[in-house]
Every structure is written in structure tokens, then in C-alpha cells.
Amino acid sequence: MKLSMITLHACFWAAAICLVVQVPFVQARMVTQIVPTLTVTEEYTDNYFQTGSDTFEEWTTSYELGFSVGFLNKRSKIYLEYNPEYTDYKNLNERDGLDHNAGLSAAFQATKHTTATADISYDGHDENNTGESWEHSASASVDSQLTKTVKTSLAYDYSNSFDQQLRTGDYKEHQTHTTSASIRKAFGPQNSMGADFSYETDNYQNSDADEYESYEPSAFLTYWFTRKDGVGTNLEYEGKKFEMTTGNDYETIAGDIRYIRKITRHFDGYVKYRHYMSDREDGNHVIYHPSVGVDWDITEDSGVSIGVGILFNEWDNNNEDSTDPFLDLNVYKIFNFSPKGSLYLTGSSSYEESDEEAASLGYNISYQAGFYLSYMLARRLSSNLFGSYELQQFKDTTNRQDDTYEIGGGLTWNPLRWLQVSADATHTNFKTNDASRENYEENTISVFVRFIPERPIRPDKVLSRISLEKAIFD
């Protein structure tokens, strides 16, 4: 099974790359731009190893010489870059070294109704990486509008990373592969239905309890039987097998149904019930979840949905039955309050079996919320401010809770067309009641100067929900 999935991944990736690579030879009137850049960065941290005691200060100076080439025409956008970077440590001299970083971003309008995209990122850290983190990643997707009412999507994501594991706090290298497919059909002005399927694996360089393989099909239906009254329903399944541990494999089935009442054109109220069943080798877990809430300006990829409810937990093992309040959050909203400024808001909550970097910890409740504010203070001076909060509660194998707060901001000044100067500061606070990890606080300050003769051509880069959450939570 694994071999066939790897073959499928390789074929899918090769097809997507072929679609992108052939573009310059097919399309006429291509615009080409080559841009060199030089960036010098000075960074300070007061807790380099993120420990609760015996904190270690470090200063680093990095010199990055970048080269980028962009190709742009009516149907395709391609951006290639190569950025070798030398980093000089003040105290950890053994880590001084040269990294080779490269990337590809591309989008191609294959047909009138089909779009292909691809992204590759290579971060060339060497083996001397204890306490640091890096990630090599690749993704490809094909979106098609098959008919006026039916659209499909295929996607593949790959990541090979060395980062801090949530469960232990140790830095480990692991690979994830995710293949997904979806189909959507609209019928009527507001009615829709669809299905999704994803297959994912997480493998560590050295055997680890968090290694797993999972299958996740799901389906949904939204139907309005009057102009103001509708129903929505979802059905989900997940089967997960662990490579190393025994007794942790499980199958989960979850479904919900909600009655929706339209209050205004952009504002709805709802009453919802969700049922969750996890069939585990060490005992079953059932949740009964009634809730009420509101939706504001909901579209396919944005809006604000907030609900309050109660989780009635029944355990078929040593865990005690419990009743827990729960706040339903699904928020992604952009406020362009002036030509000079934009505010991005994001938030989500869930209760499910743990996934990447904490899979073996079992059932958890999680919340995350954040914001990003950008504002032009003057013609050549811009600012940004961001903040985030994450809560993880693991209530199955251990009664553990992790809280992470982060706030930061910065200024960017462009005194000349070819010169950019930026300064950023970030404060991070991590707290946990788990004995195997330490609480810590970290403050970082960075200043960089960039020489760039011309602004590069790039594929359209909108701060999507995925890119926003990656920026403020990772």
C-alpha cells in the first residue's frame, strides 16, 4: 500500500511540474526579470535554547546574496530564487556556516477552467542543527471547474523538517506526506454538497511514538428549504494506525446537523448537535455536543462563526466521564479599513485525536486565535503588529495543558528605491504543566538591511488563511 501511494505521489508531482515547466515555451510575449539582492541581518535572542532556567543569549549576523528570476505572461507565473546565506554566531562558533536556500512558486492556467500551482522550498541547513529548526517542503495542486456547478481539487503536500516536537520538546527530523482530493457541487443559489478524502503519513528519522498513517474521508450537505431556513450536515471518518506503539490505533466517526435561521443578509443564527465516537484499542470514547451560535458574512473561505456548547464525555477506560464547556470558533476575516491599512483576524477550535508532532498523546481540545495588522505610516514607512494565542489540552493519556502567547511587531523603511531597512521584535511565552517540558519566555530582536535594484515579479501573493496562520503560529 505504501509503495503504491508513493508511486501515486511521484506521478502526481511529475505531472504538475510538467504543466508548469512547459509554459515558457508555449506562451508568447513572456516577460523575464532577473533580480540580485543582498541582505545583512543582525538578530538577538535572550533564550536561544528556549529553556526555563540557565537561559542562553545569542547574537547572529547573516549575509545573504540572493538571485531571483521571474517569468510572467497571460497564462503563467513562475518565480525561481536561490539565496545562499552565511551565518556567523557570536558564542556558538561551531555553528558558523553557509546554507543554500532555493525556492519555486508557479501558477499555470492550463485551460479556461483548470489551474495548476506548485511550490518548492529547500532550506539547506547542515547536520549541526541541534536546537535550530528547518523545513524542506513541496506542494502541488490542480483545481478544475468541471461544469458550471461542479468543481474538483487534487493536492499533494510534502515536508521534511527538523523542529521542536510538541510532545517532548526535543528537536527531531521527520517527513510528512499528504494527498487529498475534493469535489463540490452547487445546486440552487445557496445549496451545496461535497466530499473530501485525504491520506497522510508521518515518519521520523529515528523511530518515534508519533509516527502514524491515517485515512480521512468526509462529506457535507447544505440545503435551504426556504429563503430563511436551512440545514447543514457533515459526516467524517478517520482511521489511524501507529507504526511503533501498540494499543493506540483507533477509528473515529463524527457527524453533526444544524438548523440555520437567516437573520439578515449577512448574519445567521444556528442550533447544532454533533456526535463523536472514537473506537480505540484501549477503550471507546463518545462525545455528545449540543451548541448554539451565529455566522457573520460566511463565504467558502472566510467569515466569522462563533458558537457555545457543552461536551458530554463518556469514556470506556480509566478516564472519568466529564462535562466540559466548549467554544466553537471558525474565524478568518480581513478588514481593509483604509487604503493604508488592513487587519487580518483568524481563530479556530477543535476536539479530536492529536495529529502531527503529538499524535501519541491521543484526544485533545485546542484553541488558537491571532491577528495581523499592517499600516502605512508614511509614503516610505510601513508598520506591522501581530499577536497569537494557542491552547492545547490533552485529556486522554495525560492531563496536560500547553499555553503559548506571542506578540510582535516591526517597521520597514524604504529610504531609496533600491534600499530597505527593517526592524522587528517578538515576545514568546510558553507554559505547560507537563513534567517533561519547561516553561520559558523568549525575546527576539532582528534588524536587516536589504539592497535590491528592482522589485521582482512574483505570482500573486495574497495573505491567505494558510499563509497567515503559518506566519503567526509557526
WOFENUR-V641814 format. One record per residue. N is the residue number from 0. RES is the residue in one small letter. PHI is phi as a letter, one per 20 degrees, with the letter a starting at -180 (NA if undefined). OMEGA is omega in radians with two decimals (* if undefined). Layout:
BEGIN
N & RES & PHI & OMEGA
N & RES & PHI & OMEGA
END
This chain:
BEGIN
0 & m & NA & -3.13
1 & k & f & -3.14
2 & l & f & -3.14
3 & s & f & 3.13
4 & m & f & 3.10
5 & i & f & 3.09
6 & t & f & 3.09
7 & l & f & 3.12
8 & h & g & -3.09
9 & a & f & 3.13
10 & c & f & -3.13
11 & f & f & -3.14
12 & w & f & -3.13
13 & a & f & 3.13
14 & a & f & -3.13
15 & a & f & 3.14
16 & i & f & 3.11
17 & c & f & 3.10
18 & l & g & -3.07
19 & v & f & -3.01
20 & v & f & -3.08
21 & q & f & -3.03
22 & v & g & -3.07
23 & p & g & -3.10
24 & f & e & -3.10
25 & v & e & -3.03
26 & q & e & 3.11
27 & a & e & 3.05
28 & r & l & 3.12
29 & m & f & 3.03
30 & v & e & -3.11
31 & t & c & -3.11
32 & q & b & 3.07
33 & i & d & -3.04
34 & v & c & 2.98
35 & p & e & 3.08
36 & t & c & 3.04
37 & l & c & -3.11
38 & t & c & 3.06
39 & v & d & -3.06
40 & t & c & 3.02
41 & e & d & -3.09
42 & e & c & 3.11
43 & y & c & 3.01
44 & t & c & -3.13
45 & d & e & 3.13
46 & n & b & -2.99
47 & y & g & -3.09
48 & f & e & 3.07
49 & q & l & 3.13
50 & t & d & -3.14
51 & g & e & 3.12
52 & s & c & -3.13
53 & d & l & -3.13
54 & t & f & -3.04
55 & f & c & 3.11
56 & e & e & 3.11
57 & e & b & 3.03
58 & w & d & 3.07
59 & t & c & 3.03
60 & t & c & -3.13
61 & s & c & 3.13
62 & y & c & -3.08
63 & e & d & 3.06
64 & l & d & -3.04
65 & g & d & 3.05
66 & f & c & 3.11
67 & s & c & 3.07
68 & v & c & -3.14
69 & g & c & 3.07
70 & f & c & -3.06
71 & l & b & 2.94
72 & n & b & -2.99
73 & k & f & -3.01
74 & r & d & -3.07
75 & s & b & 3.06
76 & k & c & -3.11
77 & i & c & 3.12
78 & y & c & 3.13
79 & l & d & 3.10
80 & e & b & 3.07
81 & y & c & -3.02
82 & n & c & 3.02
83 & p & f & -3.05
84 & e & c & 3.07
85 & y & d & -3.11
86 & t & d & -3.13
87 & d & d & 3.13
88 & y & e & 3.12
89 & k & f & -3.08
90 & n & d & -3.09
91 & l & e & -3.03
92 & n & f & -3.13
93 & e & f & 3.13
94 & r & e & 3.08
95 & d & g & 3.13
96 & g & r & -3.11
97 & l & d & 3.08
98 & d & d & 3.10
99 & h & d & -3.10
100 & n & d & -3.12
101 & a & b & -3.14
102 & g & b & 3.07
103 & l & c & 2.99
104 & s & c & -3.08
105 & a & b & 3.04
106 & a & c & -3.06
107 & f & b & 3.05
108 & q & e & -3.04
109 & a & f & 3.06
110 & t & c & -3.14
111 & k & g & -3.05
112 & h & d & -3.11
113 & t & c & 3.13
114 & t & c & 3.09
115 & a & d & 3.09
116 & t & c & 3.11
117 & a & b & 3.08
118 & d & b & 3.08
119 & i & c & 3.11
120 & s & c & 3.12
121 & y & c & -3.14
122 & d & d & -2.91
123 & g & e & 3.08
124 & h & f & 3.12
125 & d & e & -3.05
126 & e & f & -3.10
127 & n & e & -2.93
128 & n & c & -3.13
129 & t & f & 3.13
130 & g & n & 3.07
131 & e & e & 3.05
132 & s & b & 3.08
133 & w & b & -3.14
134 & e & b & 2.93
135 & h & d & -3.06
136 & s & b & 3.07
137 & a & b & 3.08
138 & s & b & 3.08
139 & a & b & 3.12
140 & s & b & 3.07
141 & v & c & 3.11
142 & d & d & -3.09
143 & s & c & 2.99
144 & q & e & -3.02
145 & l & f & 3.06
146 & t & c & 3.14
147 & k & f & -3.06
148 & t & d & -3.07
149 & v & c & 3.05
150 & k & c & -3.10
151 & t & c & 3.11
152 & s & b & 3.02
153 & l & c & -3.11
154 & a & b & 3.05
155 & y & c & 3.12
156 & d & c & 3.13
157 & y & c & 3.08
158 & s & b & 2.98
159 & n & c & -2.99
160 & s & c & 3.01
161 & f & c & -3.07
162 & d & b & -3.06
163 & q & e & 3.13
164 & q & f & -3.10
165 & l & f & -3.05
166 & r & f & -3.01
167 & t & d & -3.03
168 & g & n & 3.12
169 & d & e & 3.07
170 & y & e & -3.07
171 & k & c & 3.11
172 & e & e & 3.10
173 & h & b & -3.14
174 & q & d & 3.03
175 & t & c & 3.05
176 & h & c & 3.11
177 & t & c & 3.05
178 & t & d & -3.10
179 & s & b & 3.10
180 & a & b & 3.12
181 & s & b & 3.06
182 & i & c & -3.13
183 & r & c & 3.06
184 & k & c & 3.07
185 & a & d & 3.05
186 & f & b & -3.01
187 & g & n & -3.07
188 & p & f & -3.09
189 & q & c & -3.06
190 & n & e & 3.13
191 & s & b & 3.07
192 & m & b & -3.13
193 & g & a & 3.14
194 & a & b & 3.13
195 & d & c & 3.02
196 & f & b & 3.07
197 & s & c & 3.07
198 & y & c & -3.04
199 & e & c & 3.02
200 & t & c & 3.08
201 & d & c & -3.07
202 & n & c & -3.13
203 & y & e & 3.12
204 & q & f & 3.00
205 & n & d & -3.06
206 & s & g & -3.06
207 & d & b & -3.11
208 & a & f & -3.10
209 & d & e & 3.09
210 & e & f & -3.11
211 & y & b & 3.03
212 & e & c & -3.07
213 & s & c & 3.05
214 & y & c & -3.08
215 & e & b & 2.96
216 & p & e & 3.10
217 & s & b & 3.13
218 & a & b & 3.13
219 & f & b & 3.08
220 & l & b & 3.01
221 & t & c & -3.07
222 & y & c & 3.08
223 & w & d & -3.11
224 & f & e & 2.90
225 & t & c & -3.14
226 & r & f & -3.08
227 & k & d & -3.07
228 & d & c & -3.13
229 & g & b & 3.07
230 & v & c & 3.04
231 & g & c & -3.13
232 & t & b & 3.12
233 & n & c & 3.07
234 & l & c & -3.06
235 & e & c & 3.03
236 & y & c & 3.01
237 & e & b & 3.01
238 & g & d & -3.08
239 & k & c & 3.09
240 & k & c & 3.14
241 & f & e & -3.05
242 & e & f & -2.97
243 & m & d & -3.05
244 & t & e & 3.07
245 & t & d & 3.13
246 & g & n & -3.11
247 & n & d & 3.13
248 & d & g & -3.12
249 & y & b & 2.97
250 & e & c & -3.11
251 & t & c & 3.02
252 & i & c & 3.13
253 & a & c & 3.11
254 & g & b & 3.10
255 & d & b & 3.04
256 & i & b & -3.14
257 & r & b & 3.04
258 & y & e & -3.08
259 & i & d & 3.09
260 & r & c & 3.14
261 & k & f & -3.13
262 & i & e & 3.01
263 & t & c & -3.11
264 & r & f & -3.06
265 & h & d & -3.00
266 & f & c & 3.13
267 & d & c & 2.95
268 & g & d & -3.13
269 & y & b & 2.97
270 & v & c & -2.94
271 & k & c & 2.98
272 & y & c & 3.10
273 & r & c & 3.12
274 & h & c & -3.03
275 & y & c & 3.14
276 & m & c & 3.11
277 & s & d & 3.14
278 & d & e & -3.03
279 & r & d & 3.11
280 & e & f & -3.13
281 & d & d & 3.11
282 & g & p & -3.09
283 & n & e & 3.13
284 & h & c & -3.13
285 & v & c & 3.09
286 & i & c & 2.99
287 & y & d & -2.96
288 & h & c & 2.98
289 & p & e & 3.13
290 & s & b & 3.01
291 & v & c & -3.12
292 & g & a & -3.12
293 & v & c & 3.01
294 & d & d & 3.12
295 & w & c & 3.02
296 & d & l & -3.08
297 & i & f & 2.96
298 & t & c & -3.08
299 & e & f & -3.05
300 & d & c & 3.11
301 & s & b & 3.13
302 & g & p & -3.12
303 & v & c & 3.09
304 & s & c & -3.10
305 & i & c & 3.12
306 & g & b & 3.08
307 & v & c & -3.11
308 & g & a & -3.10
309 & i & c & 3.05
310 & l & d & 3.05
311 & f & e & -3.06
312 & n & e & 3.00
313 & e & c & -3.12
314 & w & d & 3.09
315 & d & d & 3.10
316 & n & b & -3.08
317 & n & f & 3.12
318 & n & f & 3.13
319 & e & e & 3.03
320 & d & g & -3.07
321 & s & b & 3.05
322 & t & c & -3.04
323 & d & c & 2.99
324 & p & f & -3.11
325 & f & b & 3.11
326 & l & d & 3.09
327 & d & f & 3.12
328 & l & c & 2.94
329 & n & b & -2.97
330 & v & c & 2.89
331 & y & b & -3.02
332 & k & b & 3.11
333 & i & d & 3.07
334 & f & d & 3.05
335 & n & e & -2.97
336 & f & f & 3.04
337 & s & a & 3.07
338 & p & f & -3.07
339 & k & e & -3.00
340 & g & b & 3.09
341 & s & b & 3.08
342 & l & c & 3.10
343 & y & d & 3.08
344 & l & c & 3.09
345 & t & b & 3.12
346 & g & a & 3.11
347 & s & b & 3.07
348 & s & b & 3.14
349 & s & a & 2.91
350 & y & c & -3.01
351 & e & a & 3.01
352 & e & f & -3.05
353 & s & f & 3.11
354 & d & d & -3.00
355 & e & g & 3.05
356 & e & m & 3.05
357 & a & b & -2.99
358 & a & g & -3.06
359 & s & f & 3.13
360 & l & e & 3.05
361 & g & m & -3.02
362 & y & f & 3.10
363 & n & b & 3.01
364 & i & d & -3.10
365 & s & c & 3.03
366 & y & c & 2.96
367 & q & b & 3.14
368 & a & b & -3.13
369 & g & a & 3.10
370 & f & b & 3.05
371 & y & b & -3.10
372 & l & d & 3.06
373 & s & c & -3.09
374 & y & b & 3.08
375 & m & e & 3.14
376 & l & f & 3.12
377 & a & b & -3.06
378 & r & g & -3.08
379 & r & d & -3.09
380 & l & c & 3.13
381 & s & c & -3.12
382 & s & c & 3.04
383 & n & b & 3.11
384 & l & b & 3.12
385 & f & b & 3.08
386 & g & b & -3.14
387 & s & b & 3.07
388 & y & b & 3.10
389 & e & c & 3.08
390 & l & c & 3.06
391 & q & c & 3.08
392 & q & d & 3.13
393 & f & d & -2.99
394 & k & d & -3.09
395 & d & d & -3.09
396 & t & f & -3.14
397 & t & b & 3.10
398 & n & e & -3.01
399 & r & d & 3.06
400 & q & c & 3.08
401 & d & d & 3.06
402 & d & c & 3.10
403 & t & c & 3.08
404 & y & d & 3.08
405 & e & b & 3.07
406 & i & b & -3.10
407 & g & a & 3.14
408 & g & a & -3.12
409 & g & a & 3.11
410 & l & c & 3.06
411 & t & c & -3.09
412 & w & c & 3.08
413 & n & d & -3.10
414 & p & f & 3.09
415 & l & c & -3.11
416 & r & f & -3.05
417 & w & d & -3.07
418 & l & c & 3.12
419 & q & c & 3.13
420 & v & c & -3.12
421 & s & c & 3.04
422 & a & c & -3.10
423 & d & c & 3.06
424 & a & c & -3.12
425 & t & b & 3.04
426 & h & d & -3.13
427 & t & c & 3.13
428 & n & c & -3.14
429 & f & d & 3.13
430 & k & c & 3.11
431 & t & b & 3.04
432 & n & d & 3.14
433 & d & e & -3.05
434 & a & f & -3.07
435 & s & e & 3.13
436 & r & c & -3.12
437 & e & d & 2.90
438 & n & f & 3.07
439 & y & b & 2.98
440 & e & c & -3.14
441 & e & b & 3.05
442 & n & c & 3.11
443 & t & c & 3.07
444 & i & c & 3.10
445 & s & c & 3.09
446 & v & c & 3.06
447 & f & c & 3.08
448 & v & c & -3.10
449 & r & c & 3.05
450 & f & d & -3.07
451 & i & b & -3.04
452 & p & f & -3.08
453 & e & b & 3.11
454 & r & f & -3.06
455 & p & f & 2.96
456 & i & f & 3.11
457 & r & b & 2.95
458 & p & g & -3.11
459 & d & g & -3.11
460 & k & d & 3.05
461 & v & e & 3.12
462 & l & f & -3.12
463 & s & f & 3.13
464 & r & f & -3.12
465 & i & f & -3.11
466 & s & f & 3.11
467 & l & f & -3.11
468 & e & f & 3.07
469 & k & f & -3.11
470 & a & f & -3.01
471 & i & d & -3.14
472 & f & d & -3.09
473 & d & e & *
END
